[in-house]
């Protein structure tokens, strides 16, 4: 699991750094694009996990509401 996280961190860092290099303002470049990219690479798996949790809560809430109203999920 740690290897997957570290691999995602590396890929995310490279992607963020590449995007920062290509999408920056020519007259005002970012002062620390590498450090910002490293932080972005470290944080994206946490945001992805939060999104998965949020969507699962939405599904569970929807299923619970259907169960209370008597609507069946099966065909």
Residue frames as a rotation matrix with the C-alpha (Angstrom) as fourth column:
UNK 1
0.570 0.822 0.000 0.00
0.822 -0.570 0.000 0.00
0.000 0.000 -1.000 0.00
UNK 2
0.427 -0.507 -0.749 2.87
0.139 -0.781 0.609 2.35
-0.893 -0.364 -0.263 0.79
UNK 3
-0.634 -0.680 0.368 4.45
0.431 0.084 0.898 1.58
-0.642 0.728 0.241 -2.57
UNK 4
-0.055 0.710 0.702 1.19
0.980 -0.095 0.173 2.53
0.190 0.698 -0.691 -4.34
UNK 5
0.805 0.348 -0.481 1.04
0.491 -0.846 0.209 5.80
-0.334 -0.405 -0.851 -2.38
UNK 6
0.034 -0.886 -0.463 4.68
0.078 -0.459 0.885 6.65
-0.996 -0.066 0.054 -3.14
UNK 7
-0.628 -0.195 0.754 4.20
0.721 0.218 0.657 5.82
-0.293 0.956 0.004 -6.82
UNK 8
0.370 0.850 0.374 1.13
0.905 -0.421 0.062 8.06
0.210 0.315 -0.925 -6.93
UNK 9
0.642 -0.226 -0.732 3.08
0.291 -0.812 0.506 10.78
-0.709 -0.538 -0.456 -5.15
UNK 10
-0.454 -0.891 0.014 5.84
0.282 -0.129 0.951 10.61
-0.845 0.436 0.310 -7.75
UNK 11
-0.468 0.352 0.810 3.43
0.878 0.086 0.471 10.62
0.096 0.932 -0.350 -10.70
UNK 12
0.626 0.771 -0.119 1.38
0.780 -0.615 0.119 13.44
0.019 -0.167 -0.986 -9.15
UNK 13
0.324 -0.610 -0.723 4.51
0.230 -0.690 0.686 15.51
-0.917 -0.389 -0.083 -8.49
UNK 14
-0.708 -0.607 0.361 5.76
0.458 -0.006 0.889 15.08
-0.538 0.794 0.282 -12.05
UNK 15
-0.143 0.750 0.646 2.33
0.949 -0.080 0.304 15.94
0.280 0.656 -0.701 -13.49
UNK 16
0.754 0.440 -0.487 1.93
0.597 -0.770 0.228 19.02
-0.275 -0.462 -0.843 -11.27
UNK 17
-0.018 -0.852 -0.522 5.45
0.204 -0.515 0.833 20.25
-0.979 -0.092 0.183 -12.02
UNK 18
-0.718 -0.205 0.666 4.99
0.662 0.097 0.743 19.76
-0.217 0.974 0.066 -15.76
UNK 19
0.266 0.897 0.354 1.66
0.920 -0.346 0.186 21.59
0.289 0.276 -0.917 -15.67
UNK 20
0.658 -0.058 -0.751 3.18
0.421 -0.799 0.430 24.41
-0.625 -0.599 -0.501 -13.61
UNK 21
-0.425 -0.896 -0.128 6.04
0.310 -0.277 0.910 24.81
-0.851 0.347 0.395 -16.09
UNK 22
-0.720 0.155 0.676 3.71
0.687 0.027 0.726 24.96
0.095 0.988 -0.126 -19.09
UNK 23
0.192 0.946 0.261 0.86
0.815 -0.302 0.495 27.01
0.547 0.118 -0.829 -17.62
UNK 24
-0.039 -0.245 -0.969 2.71
0.853 -0.513 0.095 29.71
-0.520 -0.823 0.229 -15.67
UNK 25
0.949 0.280 -0.147 2.56
0.202 -0.894 -0.400 33.43
-0.243 0.350 -0.905 -16.31
UNK 26
0.402 -0.847 0.347 5.58
0.755 0.092 -0.649 34.52
0.518 0.523 0.677 -18.30
UNK 27
0.071 -0.377 0.924 5.93
-0.153 -0.919 -0.363 37.83
0.986 -0.115 -0.123 -16.45
UNK 28
-0.002 -0.039 0.999 5.31
-0.987 -0.159 -0.008 36.37
0.159 -0.987 -0.038 -12.94
UNK 29
-0.088 -0.058 -0.994 6.47
-0.194 0.980 -0.040 32.77
0.977 0.190 -0.097 -12.59
UNK 30
0.903 0.414 -0.118 5.80
-0.018 0.309 0.951 30.84
0.430 -0.856 0.286 -9.40
UNK 31
0.366 -0.824 0.432 8.59
-0.902 -0.428 -0.051 31.32
0.227 -0.372 -0.900 -6.85
UNK 32
-0.549 -0.548 0.631 8.76
-0.714 0.700 -0.013 27.63
-0.435 -0.457 -0.776 -5.81
UNK 33
0.199 0.733 -0.650 7.12
-0.944 0.320 0.073 25.39
0.262 0.599 0.756 -8.44
UNK 34
-0.398 -0.398 -0.826 9.00
-0.243 0.915 -0.324 22.26
0.885 0.072 -0.461 -7.37
UNK 35
-0.998 0.004 0.057 7.95
-0.055 0.206 -0.977 22.46
-0.016 -0.979 -0.205 -3.70
UNK 36
-0.274 0.960 -0.061 4.34
-0.854 -0.272 -0.443 23.20
-0.442 -0.070 0.894 -4.61
UNK 37
0.113 0.253 -0.961 4.40
-0.786 0.614 0.069 20.21
0.607 0.748 0.269 -6.96
UNK 38
-0.765 -0.440 -0.470 5.80
-0.059 0.774 -0.630 17.95
0.641 -0.454 -0.618 -4.22
UNK 39
-0.826 0.525 0.206 3.03
-0.315 -0.127 -0.940 19.02
-0.467 -0.842 0.271 -1.82
UNK 40
0.030 0.868 -0.496 0.38
-0.986 -0.056 -0.157 18.55
-0.164 0.494 0.854 -4.53
UNK 41
-0.184 -0.181 -0.966 1.74
-0.519 0.853 -0.061 15.08
0.835 0.490 -0.251 -5.28
UNK 42
-0.964 -0.213 -0.162 1.55
0.029 0.521 -0.853 14.19
0.266 -0.827 -0.496 -1.60
UNK 43
-0.706 0.705 0.063 -1.99
-0.399 -0.323 -0.858 15.47
-0.585 -0.631 0.510 -1.07
UNK 44
-0.384 0.637 -0.668 -3.88
-0.884 -0.044 0.465 14.18
0.267 0.769 0.580 -4.12
UNK 45
-0.637 0.215 -0.740 -4.33
0.143 0.977 0.160 10.60
0.757 -0.004 -0.653 -2.77
UNK 46
-0.855 0.341 -0.391 -5.91
0.393 -0.066 -0.917 12.07
-0.339 -0.938 -0.077 0.37
UNK 47
-0.533 0.680 -0.503 -8.32
-0.703 -0.687 -0.185 14.11
-0.471 0.255 0.844 -1.73
UNK 48
-0.462 0.327 -0.824 -9.15
-0.597 0.572 0.562 11.03
0.656 0.752 -0.069 -3.80
UNK 49
-0.796 0.158 -0.585 -9.83
0.462 0.783 -0.417 8.98
0.392 -0.601 -0.696 -0.66
UNK 50
-0.765 0.532 -0.363 -12.09
0.003 -0.562 -0.827 11.74
-0.644 -0.634 0.428 0.65
UNK 51
-0.457 0.592 -0.664 -14.00
-0.889 -0.321 0.325 11.80
-0.021 0.739 0.674 -2.62
UNK 52
-0.583 0.214 -0.784 -14.52
-0.103 0.938 0.332 8.03
0.806 0.274 -0.525 -2.48
UNK 53
-0.845 0.270 -0.462 -15.77
0.525 0.256 -0.811 8.30
-0.101 -0.928 -0.358 1.11
UNK 54
-0.661 0.609 -0.439 -18.13
-0.434 -0.787 -0.438 11.12
-0.612 -0.099 0.785 0.21
UNK 55
-0.415 0.513 -0.751 -19.59
-0.809 0.171 0.563 9.21
0.417 0.841 0.344 -2.73
UNK 56
-0.693 0.164 -0.702 -20.06
0.276 0.960 -0.049 6.07
0.666 -0.228 -0.710 -0.61
UNK 57
-0.824 0.436 -0.362 -21.93
0.265 -0.268 -0.926 8.12
-0.501 -0.859 0.105 1.99
UNK 58
-0.522 0.637 -0.567 -24.16
-0.804 -0.589 0.079 9.45
-0.283 0.497 0.820 -0.77
UNK 59
-0.483 0.303 -0.821 -24.92
-0.411 0.750 0.518 5.95
0.773 0.588 -0.237 -2.00
UNK 60
-0.802 0.153 -0.578 -25.65
0.528 0.636 -0.563 4.71
0.281 -0.757 -0.590 1.53
UNK 61
-0.761 0.542 -0.356 -27.92
-0.147 -0.679 -0.719 7.67
-0.632 -0.495 0.596 2.24
UNK 62
-0.429 0.598 -0.677 -29.80
-0.892 -0.161 0.422 7.10
0.143 0.785 0.603 -0.99
UNK 63
-0.559 0.184 -0.809 -30.21
-0.008 0.974 0.227 3.37
0.829 0.133 -0.543 -0.22
UNK 64
-0.876 0.229 -0.426 -31.39
0.459 0.121 -0.880 4.16
-0.150 -0.966 -0.211 3.32
UNK 65
-0.632 0.666 -0.395 -33.97
-0.591 -0.745 -0.310 6.63
-0.500 0.038 0.865 1.97
UNK 66
-0.385 0.477 -0.791 -35.28
-0.703 0.404 0.586 4.03
0.598 0.781 0.180 -0.49
UNK 67
-0.730 0.075 -0.679 -35.55
0.356 0.890 -0.285 1.46
0.583 -0.450 -0.676 2.30
UNK 68
-0.855 0.413 -0.313 -37.60
0.148 -0.384 -0.911 3.87
-0.497 -0.826 0.268 4.45
UNK 69
-0.404 0.727 -0.556 -40.04
-0.835 -0.541 -0.101 4.69
-0.374 0.423 0.825 1.63
UNK 70
0.188 0.496 0.848 -40.53
-0.194 0.865 -0.463 1.04
-0.963 -0.078 0.259 0.72
UNK 71
0.706 -0.033 -0.708 -38.99
-0.708 -0.047 -0.704 1.26
-0.010 0.998 -0.057 -2.74
UNK 72
0.740 -0.405 0.536 -37.22
0.196 0.894 0.404 -1.96
-0.643 -0.194 0.741 -3.64
UNK 73
0.058 -0.824 -0.564 -33.73
-0.750 -0.409 0.520 -1.95
-0.659 0.393 -0.642 -5.17
UNK 74
-0.703 -0.333 0.628 -34.17
0.038 0.864 0.501 -5.38
-0.710 0.377 -0.595 -6.74
UNK 75
-0.712 0.397 -0.579 -35.91
-0.698 -0.308 0.646 -5.97
0.078 0.865 0.496 -10.07
